[in-house]
């Protein structure tokens, strides 16, 4: 076995543990490379049977169209169940208030929609593609990460995880966030995608796009960014290392048109993939604060 085989075996074991220990699990799907990798791992864990959980997407309404199209095509190909939680519904119901101004984003509003979707469907475990190498708050979390009845995470009250033994026992109202590829790195994910020949949304590869510079970052020019006369649109060759809401996901200048080029580019980069996420720059502890409030 090479190291990718070992990472794959660990992730499949975790997915099967979720299926065995929980009554109503779900796989949170963003359309990004990590959740796409999770879907491939789920295929290996459970085919030829159906997945023992639905796919759940929390849609801000400001997602890249390429990601939404990929999601719909993938679900149609797999024949699996998709549940979509809409941030717009949370806004219409008065549960959240949309931000105003040039830097307005729906990204922080996702937490309410996520928690409502979990409650409405009575999910007791949610599988996600977070990895420890992404960000220091994510590095703190266990693979089985317990959330309280309010969906909150307490980094000081985590269970020990010994070897590959995972404790999914929870009290009523609690749920567990599960991270099967927690021990993978960004390069591991890309090497696995190359080995498995996994198709990805086109925005992960270098392409020409209209962009603006916002807070020192290259952003996809779009009306959801509340652009004005100060925003100068320029056509650039870019790609996206991470995929989220258009209002918080920056592009990087790139000539990486093929997976091998991307792997070489990442190997030589001194900036993490989360360096292109505006939502992580709100404060030094931005991610940890969001996770404490129920964010994935």
Number of C-alpha atoms within 10 A of each C-alpha: 7 6 9 15 11 11 20 19 16 15 22 22 16 23 22 14 15 26 18 12 15 18 14 18 26 28 26 26 25 23 24 19 23 23 20 22 22 24 20 15 20 20 16 13 19 15 10 8 8 14 20 18 22 17 21 21 20 18 22 22 16 20 19 18 13 13 19 17 12 18 20 12 11 16 13 12 9 12 10 14 13 19 16 15 20 17 25 19 13 20 16 11 10 10 13 19 12 16 12 9 9 13 15 15 22 23 22 17 20 23 21 19 24 25 19 15 19 21 16 9 12 15 20 25 28 24 27 22 23 23 21 20 17 17 17 12 17 18 14 14 22 19 25 25 23 28 23 16 13 14 25 20 25 15 16 7 9 15 15 11 12 8 6 10 11 18 17 20 12 15 11 9 14 17 29 25 26 28 24 25 27 21 16 20 14 20 14 16 19 20 16 17 19 15 10 11 10 13 13 17 19 14 20 21 21 22 17 14 18 16 22 23 15 19 9 8 18 20 25 26 22 15 10 18 21 15 17 9 6 7 14 13 17 14 12 18 18 26 23 22 23 18 25 20 22 24 27 23 24 29 24 18 14 18 15 20 15 12 16 12 15 21 19 12 14 17 11 9 10 9 9 14 19 18 19 22 21 18 19 17 14 9 10 9 12 13 20 20 15 18 19 16 18 18 21 23
